Amino acid sequence: MLQSYQECRSITLTVFYPFDDEIVRGVMTSIDKPNRRIKLVRGDEDFSWIKIEEITVAS
């Protein structure tokens, strides 16, 4: 996952949600260490902050 961040490559994440896991794909552009989350950008104005502990699979 860190290599994807350093090289600005696309990454696919499986994120845990109570009712159904979600698969998201994008480029990790920021790491917020104090809040333990990453910023995943999927488009020009489409991004999400994802908590690291909710990521179950990264590829």
GUDO-506185 format. One record per atom (N, C-alpha, C, O, CB): residue number from 1; chain; residue in one letter; atom name; x, y, z. Coordinates in pm, whole numbers. Atoms other than C-alpha are relative to their C-alpha. Glycine has a CB too. Layout:
<sites>
{NUM; "A"; "A"; "CA"; {X; Y; Z}},
...
</sites>
This chain:
<sites>
{1; "A"; "M"; "N"; {83; -118; 0}},
{1; "A"; "M"; "CA"; {0; 0; 0}},
{1; "A"; "M"; "C"; {88; 125; 0}},
{1; "A"; "M"; "O"; {58; 221; -71}},
{1; "A"; "M"; "CB"; {-95; 0; 121}},
{2; "A"; "L"; "N"; {-88; -116; -7}},
{2; "A"; "L"; "CA"; {283; 241; 85}},
{2; "A"; "L"; "C"; {68; 25; -135}},
{2; "A"; "L"; "O"; {90; 139; -174}},
{2; "A"; "L"; "CB"; {104; -18; 110}},
{3; "A"; "Q"; "N"; {-63; -13; 131}},
{3; "A"; "Q"; "CA"; {449; 172; -251}},
{3; "A"; "Q"; "C"; {-94; 68; -98}},
{3; "A"; "Q"; "O"; {-51; 149; -180}},
{3; "A"; "Q"; "CB"; {43; -138; -54}},
{4; "A"; "S"; "N"; {100; -66; 85}},
{4; "A"; "S"; "CA"; {127; 275; -427}},
{4; "A"; "S"; "C"; {0; 150; 25}},
{4; "A"; "S"; "O"; {-10; 229; -68}},
{4; "A"; "S"; "CB"; {-140; -59; 25}},
{5; "A"; "Y"; "N"; {-1; -142; -38}},
{5; "A"; "Y"; "CA"; {138; 604; -237}},
{5; "A"; "Y"; "C"; {124; 70; -55}},
{5; "A"; "Y"; "O"; {113; 179; -111}},
{5; "A"; "Y"; "CB"; {-5; 15; 154}},
{6; "A"; "Q"; "N"; {-125; -60; 43}},
{6; "A"; "Q"; "CA"; {503; 673; -320}},
{6; "A"; "Q"; "C"; {7; 15; -152}},
{6; "A"; "Q"; "O"; {64; 111; -203}},
{6; "A"; "Q"; "CB"; {117; -82; 48}},
{7; "A"; "E"; "N"; {-7; -1; 146}},
{7; "A"; "E"; "CA"; {459; 593; -690}},
{7; "A"; "E"; "C"; {-125; 55; -66}},
{7; "A"; "E"; "O"; {-134; 56; -189}},
{7; "A"; "E"; "CB"; {25; -140; -50}},
{8; "A"; "C"; "N"; {127; -55; 51}},
{8; "A"; "C"; "CA"; {109; 749; -729}},
{8; "A"; "C"; "C"; {-69; -98; -95}},
{8; "A"; "C"; "O"; {-122; -58; -199}},
{8; "A"; "C"; "CB"; {24; 133; -73}},
{9; "A"; "R"; "N"; {68; 103; 79}},
{9; "A"; "R"; "CA"; {-27; 420; -867}},
{9; "A"; "R"; "C"; {-136; -30; 58}},
{9; "A"; "R"; "O"; {-162; -8; 176}},
{9; "A"; "R"; "CB"; {84; -128; -7}},
{10; "A"; "S"; "N"; {135; 36; -42}},
{10; "A"; "S"; "CA"; {-385; 303; -851}},
{10; "A"; "S"; "C"; {7; -122; 93}},
{10; "A"; "S"; "O"; {91; -210; 76}},
{10; "A"; "S"; "CB"; {-90; -30; -122}},
{11; "A"; "I"; "N"; {7; 109; -97}},
{11; "A"; "I"; "CA"; {-475; 69; -565}},
{11; "A"; "I"; "C"; {-146; -39; 17}},
{11; "A"; "I"; "O"; {-236; 44; 5}},
{11; "A"; "I"; "CB"; {64; 41; 136}},
{12; "A"; "T"; "N"; {134; 50; -27}},
{12; "A"; "T"; "CA"; {-778; -148; -493}},
{12; "A"; "T"; "C"; {-6; -39; 147}},
{12; "A"; "T"; "O"; {78; -115; 195}},
{12; "A"; "T"; "CB"; {-37; -120; -92}},
{13; "A"; "L"; "N"; {16; 28; -142}},
{13; "A"; "L"; "CA"; {-901; -164; -133}},
{13; "A"; "L"; "C"; {-136; -64; 25}},
{13; "A"; "L"; "O"; {-236; -28; -37}},
{13; "A"; "L"; "CB"; {14; 128; 82}},
{14; "A"; "T"; "N"; {125; 52; -51}},
{14; "A"; "T"; "CA"; {-1164; -376; 34}},
{14; "A"; "T"; "C"; {-16; 62; 138}},
{14; "A"; "T"; "O"; {68; 43; 226}},
{14; "A"; "T"; "CB"; {-2; -159; 4}},
{15; "A"; "V"; "N"; {23; -74; -124}},
{15; "A"; "V"; "CA"; {-1313; -167; 314}},
{15; "A"; "V"; "C"; {-117; -65; 74}},
{15; "A"; "V"; "O"; {-223; -89; 17}},
{15; "A"; "V"; "CB"; {-29; 151; -30}},
{16; "A"; "F"; "N"; {103; 62; -83}},
{16; "A"; "F"; "CA"; {-1512; -321; 600}},
{16; "A"; "F"; "C"; {-111; 99; 33}},
{16; "A"; "F"; "O"; {-85; 211; 76}},
{16; "A"; "F"; "CB"; {62; -54; 129}},
{17; "A"; "Y"; "N"; {119; -70; -46}},
{17; "A"; "Y"; "CA"; {-1864; -196; 658}},
{17; "A"; "Y"; "C"; {-88; -104; 67}},
{17; "A"; "Y"; "O"; {-88; -219; 25}},
{17; "A"; "Y"; "CB"; {-74; 73; -119}},
{18; "A"; "P"; "N"; {76; 99; -77}},
{18; "A"; "P"; "CA"; {-2105; -362; 904}},
{18; "A"; "P"; "C"; {-91; -91; -82}},
{18; "A"; "P"; "O"; {-104; -209; -50}},
{18; "A"; "P"; "CB"; {-82; 71; 101}},
{19; "A"; "F"; "N"; {94; 81; 75}},
{19; "A"; "F"; "CA"; {-2354; -482; 643}},
{19; "A"; "F"; "C"; {58; -61; -126}},
{19; "A"; "F"; "O"; {13; -168; -170}},
{19; "A"; "F"; "CB"; {-118; 81; -34}},
{20; "A"; "D"; "N"; {-60; 53; 123}},
{20; "A"; "D"; "CA"; {-2138; -531; 333}},
{20; "A"; "D"; "C"; {131; 73; -26}},
{20; "A"; "D"; "O"; {136; 196; -21}},
{20; "A"; "D"; "CB"; {-96; 16; -121}},
{21; "A"; "D"; "N"; {-128; -62; 33}},
{21; "A"; "D"; "CA"; {-1773; -471; 246}},
{21; "A"; "D"; "C"; {-11; 73; -134}},
{21; "A"; "D"; "O"; {-92; 37; -219}},
{21; "A"; "D"; "CB"; {113; -107; -6}},
{22; "A"; "E"; "N"; {0; -78; 123}},
{22; "A"; "E"; "CA"; {-1703; -218; -28}},
{22; "A"; "E"; "C"; {138; -5; -63}},
{22; "A"; "E"; "O"; {239; 8; 5}},
{22; "A"; "E"; "CB"; {-43; 147; 28}},
{23; "A"; "I"; "N"; {-126; -1; 73}},
{23; "A"; "I"; "CA"; {-1435; -242; -295}},
{23; "A"; "I"; "C"; {13; 136; -67}},
{23; "A"; "I"; "O"; {-75; 178; -142}},
{23; "A"; "I"; "CB"; {8; -117; -105}},
{24; "A"; "V"; "N"; {-24; -132; 58}},
{24; "A"; "V"; "CA"; {-1287; 95; -391}},
{24; "A"; "V"; "C"; {136; 0; -69}},
{24; "A"; "V"; "O"; {228; -70; -27}},
{24; "A"; "V"; "CB"; {-7; 110; 109}},
{25; "A"; "R"; "N"; {-124; -8; 77}},
{25; "A"; "R"; "CA"; {-1018; 182; -642}},
{25; "A"; "R"; "C"; {34; 147; -22}},
{25; "A"; "R"; "O"; {-53; 227; -55}},
{25; "A"; "R"; "CB"; {-12; -77; -136}},
{26; "A"; "G"; "N"; {-44; -137; 20}},
{26; "A"; "G"; "CA"; {-814; 499; -667}},
{26; "A"; "G"; "C"; {147; 16; 31}},
{26; "A"; "G"; "O"; {220; -83; 42}},
{26; "A"; "G"; "CB"; {-81; 95; 85}},
{27; "A"; "V"; "N"; {-139; -32; -29}},
{27; "A"; "V"; "CA"; {-485; 671; -593}},
{27; "A"; "V"; "C"; {7; 59; 141}},
{27; "A"; "V"; "O"; {-65; 154; 172}},
{27; "A"; "V"; "CB"; {60; 98; -106}},
{28; "A"; "M"; "N"; {-18; -51; -136}},
{28; "A"; "M"; "CA"; {-374; 725; -234}},
{28; "A"; "M"; "C"; {87; 125; -9}},
{28; "A"; "M"; "O"; {202; 118; -52}},
{28; "A"; "M"; "CB"; {65; -109; 94}},
{29; "A"; "T"; "N"; {-72; -126; 15}},
{29; "A"; "T"; "CA"; {-271; 1091; -217}},
{29; "A"; "T"; "C"; {47; 61; 131}},
{29; "A"; "T"; "O"; {129; 152; 132}},
{29; "A"; "T"; "CB"; {-87; 99; -69}},
{30; "A"; "S"; "N"; {-37; -58; -128}},
{30; "A"; "S"; "CA"; {-239; 1158; 155}},
{30; "A"; "S"; "C"; {-15; -103; 111}},
{30; "A"; "S"; "O"; {-103; -189; 106}},
{30; "A"; "S"; "CB"; {-85; 123; 30}},
{31; "A"; "I"; "N"; {9; 85; -118}},
{31; "A"; "I"; "CA"; {-175; 981; 485}},
{31; "A"; "I"; "C"; {-13; 92; 121}},
{31; "A"; "I"; "O"; {72; 176; 146}},
{31; "A"; "I"; "CB"; {124; -95; 13}},
{32; "A"; "D"; "N"; {26; -78; -121}},
{32; "A"; "D"; "CA"; {-323; 1133; 801}},
{32; "A"; "D"; "C"; {36; -89; 120}},
{32; "A"; "D"; "O"; {-48; -163; 171}},
{32; "A"; "D"; "CB"; {-151; 49; 7}},
{33; "A"; "K"; "N"; {-48; 88; -107}},
{33; "A"; "K"; "CA"; {-113; 965; 1072}},
{33; "A"; "K"; "C"; {-73; 20; 133}},
{33; "A"; "K"; "O"; {-110; -79; 196}},
{33; "A"; "K"; "CB"; {147; 21; 21}},
{34; "A"; "P"; "N"; {67; -16; -129}},
{34; "A"; "P"; "CA"; {-276; 1125; 1380}},
{34; "A"; "P"; "C"; {-139; -64; 6}},
{34; "A"; "P"; "O"; {-178; -120; 108}},
{34; "A"; "P"; "CB"; {-12; 148; 33}},
{35; "A"; "N"; "N"; {136; 55; 5}},
{35; "A"; "N"; "CA"; {-625; 1013; 1270}},
{35; "A"; "N"; "C"; {-4; -140; -61}},
{35; "A"; "N"; "O"; {-112; -199; -74}},
{35; "A"; "N"; "CB"; {-91; 92; -78}},
{36; "A"; "R"; "N"; {-14; 134; 57}},
{36; "A"; "R"; "CA"; {-499; 685; 1113}},
{36; "A"; "R"; "C"; {-97; -23; -117}},
{36; "A"; "R"; "O"; {-181; -113; -115}},
{36; "A"; "R"; "CB"; {-24; -106; 109}},
{37; "A"; "R"; "N"; {83; 13; 119}},
{37; "A"; "R"; "CA"; {-665; 735; 775}},
{37; "A"; "R"; "C"; {79; 41; -123}},
{37; "A"; "R"; "O"; {183; 107; -113}},
{37; "A"; "R"; "CB"; {-129; 85; 13}},
{38; "A"; "I"; "N"; {-63; -36; 128}},
{38; "A"; "I"; "CA"; {-573; 770; 408}},
{38; "A"; "I"; "C"; {-103; 70; -87}},
{38; "A"; "I"; "O"; {-224; 50; -73}},
{38; "A"; "I"; "CB"; {58; -126; -72}},
{39; "A"; "K"; "N"; {88; -66; 97}},
{39; "A"; "K"; "CA"; {-714; 988; 133}},
{39; "A"; "K"; "C"; {13; -75; -131}},
{39; "A"; "K"; "O"; {123; -84; -187}},
{39; "A"; "K"; "CB"; {35; 153; -18}},
{40; "A"; "L"; "N"; {4; 75; 125}},
{40; "A"; "L"; "CA"; {-815; 786; -173}},
{40; "A"; "L"; "C"; {-76; 82; -103}},
{40; "A"; "L"; "O"; {-195; 109; -85}},
{40; "A"; "L"; "CB"; {-64; -140; 19}},
{41; "A"; "V"; "N"; {60; -83; 105}},
{41; "A"; "V"; "CA"; {-884; 990; -489}},
{41; "A"; "V"; "C"; {-41; -90; -116}},
{41; "A"; "V"; "O"; {39; -168; -167}},
{41; "A"; "V"; "CB"; {99; 111; -48}},
{42; "A"; "R"; "N"; {54; 80; 110}},
{42; "A"; "R"; "CA"; {-1107; 834; -755}},
{42; "A"; "R"; "C"; {-25; 82; -126}},
{42; "A"; "R"; "O"; {-46; 26; -234}},
{42; "A"; "R"; "CB"; {-129; -66; 42}},
{43; "A"; "G"; "N"; {24; -88; 114}},
{43; "A"; "G"; "CA"; {-1153; 1134; -983}},
{43; "A"; "G"; "C"; {37; 141; 37}},
{43; "A"; "G"; "O"; {94; 165; 144}},
{43; "A"; "G"; "CB"; {-147; -8; -45}},
{44; "A"; "D"; "N"; {-39; -139; -24}},
{44; "A"; "D"; "CA"; {-1108; 1510; -1009}},
{44; "A"; "D"; "C"; {-50; 53; 134}},
{44; "A"; "D"; "O"; {27; 114; 209}},
{44; "A"; "D"; "CB"; {-52; 87; -111}},
{45; "A"; "E"; "N"; {56; -50; -125}},
{45; "A"; "E"; "CA"; {-1339; 1591; -719}},
{45; "A"; "E"; "C"; {-64; -112; 81}},
{45; "A"; "E"; "O"; {-148; -87; 168}},
{45; "A"; "E"; "CB"; {-104; 110; -28}},
{46; "A"; "D"; "N"; {57; 117; -67}},
{46; "A"; "D"; "CA"; {-1421; 1240; -599}},
{46; "A"; "D"; "C"; {108; -66; 85}},
{46; "A"; "D"; "O"; {200; -128; 32}},
{46; "A"; "D"; "CB"; {-59; -100; -102}},
{47; "A"; "F"; "N"; {-97; 61; -90}},
{47; "A"; "F"; "CA"; {-1227; 1126; -291}},
{47; "A"; "F"; "C"; {-68; -44; 128}},
{47; "A"; "F"; "O"; {-179; -2; 160}},
{47; "A"; "F"; "CB"; {114; 96; 31}},
{48; "A"; "S"; "N"; {50; 48; -129}},
{48; "A"; "S"; "CA"; {-1275; 948; 39}},
{48; "A"; "S"; "C"; {114; -6; 99}},
{48; "A"; "S"; "O"; {228; -34; 63}},
{48; "A"; "S"; "CB"; {-67; -140; -14}},
{49; "A"; "W"; "N"; {-93; 25; -109}},
{49; "A"; "W"; "CA"; {-1100; 944; 373}},
{49; "A"; "W"; "C"; {-38; -136; 58}},
{49; "A"; "W"; "O"; {-152; -156; 100}},
{49; "A"; "W"; "CB"; {-4; 116; 110}},
{50; "A"; "I"; "N"; {26; 137; -45}},
{50; "A"; "I"; "CA"; {-1070; 579; 478}},
{50; "A"; "I"; "C"; {87; -30; 121}},
{50; "A"; "I"; "O"; {208; -10; 119}},
{50; "A"; "I"; "CB"; {27; -103; -115}},
{51; "A"; "K"; "N"; {-75; 37; -121}},
{51; "A"; "K"; "CA"; {-972; 464; 825}},
{51; "A"; "K"; "C"; {82; -125; -28}},
{51; "A"; "K"; "O"; {33; -222; -85}},
{51; "A"; "K"; "CB"; {-97; -23; 120}},
{52; "A"; "I"; "N"; {-91; 111; 28}},
{52; "A"; "I"; "CA"; {-673; 232; 809}},
{52; "A"; "I"; "C"; {-51; -130; 60}},
{52; "A"; "I"; "O"; {-38; -235; -4}},
{52; "A"; "I"; "CB"; {139; 31; 55}},
{53; "A"; "E"; "N"; {46; 123; -64}},
{53; "A"; "E"; "CA"; {-826; -17; 1052}},
{53; "A"; "E"; "C"; {-122; -62; -69}},
{53; "A"; "E"; "O"; {-157; -176; -41}},
{53; "A"; "E"; "CB"; {-33; 27; 144}},
{54; "A"; "E"; "N"; {115; 54; 73}},
{54; "A"; "E"; "CA"; {-1128; -59; 820}},
{54; "A"; "E"; "C"; {41; -67; -132}},
{54; "A"; "E"; "O"; {-43; -128; -198}},
{54; "A"; "E"; "CB"; {-100; 111; -29}},
{55; "A"; "I"; "N"; {-48; 63; 122}},
{55; "A"; "I"; "CA"; {-912; -178; 528}},
{55; "A"; "I"; "C"; {30; -147; 29}},
{55; "A"; "I"; "O"; {114; -178; 114}},
{55; "A"; "I"; "CB"; {127; 73; -56}},
{56; "A"; "T"; "N"; {-22; 143; -23}},
{56; "A"; "T"; "CA"; {-929; -558; 508}},
{56; "A"; "T"; "C"; {93; -61; -104}},
{56; "A"; "T"; "O"; {164; -156; -74}},
{56; "A"; "T"; "CB"; {-132; -73; -1}},
{57; "A"; "V"; "N"; {-86; 50; 107}},
{57; "A"; "V"; "CA"; {-750; -615; 173}},
{57; "A"; "V"; "C"; {47; 118; -83}},
{57; "A"; "V"; "O"; {-31; 208; -114}},
{57; "A"; "V"; "CB"; {-73; -105; -89}},
{58; "A"; "A"; "N"; {-56; -101; 90}},
{58; "A"; "A"; "CA"; {-517; -397; -35}},
{58; "A"; "A"; "C"; {76; -70; -110}},
{58; "A"; "A"; "O"; {158; -158; -83}},
{58; "A"; "A"; "CB"; {92; 100; 78}},
{59; "A"; "S"; "N"; {-72; 61; 112}},
{59; "A"; "S"; "CA"; {-395; -489; -383}},
{59; "A"; "S"; "C"; {15; 101; -112}},
{59; "A"; "S"; "O"; {74; 70; -215}},
{59; "A"; "S"; "CB"; {-72; -126; -51}},
</sites>
